[in-house]
Amino acid sequence: MVTSFGATSAAARRRPETPTRSRRWPSVAASGSRKLPAINRHLGDASSDSGPRVMGRVFRDTLAVLDPQPEPSICRPIESRRARLLWKSSQVRLTEDMMRVVLEQRLGFVATVTRDGRPNLSPKGTTTVLDDEHLLFADIASPGTVTNLTSSPFVEVNVVDPIRRKGYRFKGRGEVHRGGERFEQGLDVLAQRGYTTPRERIRAIVVIDVEEAAPLVSPVYAEGAQEEAVAASWLEHHRKLNS
């Protein structure tokens, strides 16, 4: 009972408070395994590269503490769909057409990253196929590219037929060989392919372990253009340039 502004009666003060119900977390087994995938989608999966790793790990550790004997199927890390889509094989095999394009064009545009994170693009006229898993090029005048590869091995090579406007992009890791068996193998391959650069001018052989490969196709083909017509158009363009 209120007796005055801001004051209460002694009876009111002595009235016992209604006890509040303590909130208990449901056990893992009681919650059911079907709910966990949705939770993992929001909190992330510590077993994948997607989502906040720490939150996903803390949540699962909390569940294990709340239920000391959870069901094995529930505790097993849930594979992230995004991780399945992004992770690829560490190596791919080059198709016959990929190797054909590289061998015919003999020119690759090699992209690397500088120490301060800037892109570097450089054409390499010795780009060729080592085998169905590797490309290579010679370091004849490539100080920037080789320096970049010593700090970050990640590289992308684009090889495109400028007449047909088609080609391929290759992503992987580059390794610089200044001597040894791989260096000698690279020199032999270049000689077999008809390259005549003197040995003393080749400072290193860069071997690229191809991890991803994808086609490069001009948007003109999406408009219904035929390859013969595209090739004829660009041949005429180059004829005029050189006439």
Order of alpha helices (4+ residues) and beta strands (2+ residues): beta-beta-alpha-alpha-alpha-alpha-alpha-alpha-alpha-beta-beta-beta-beta-alpha-beta-beta-alpha-beta-alpha
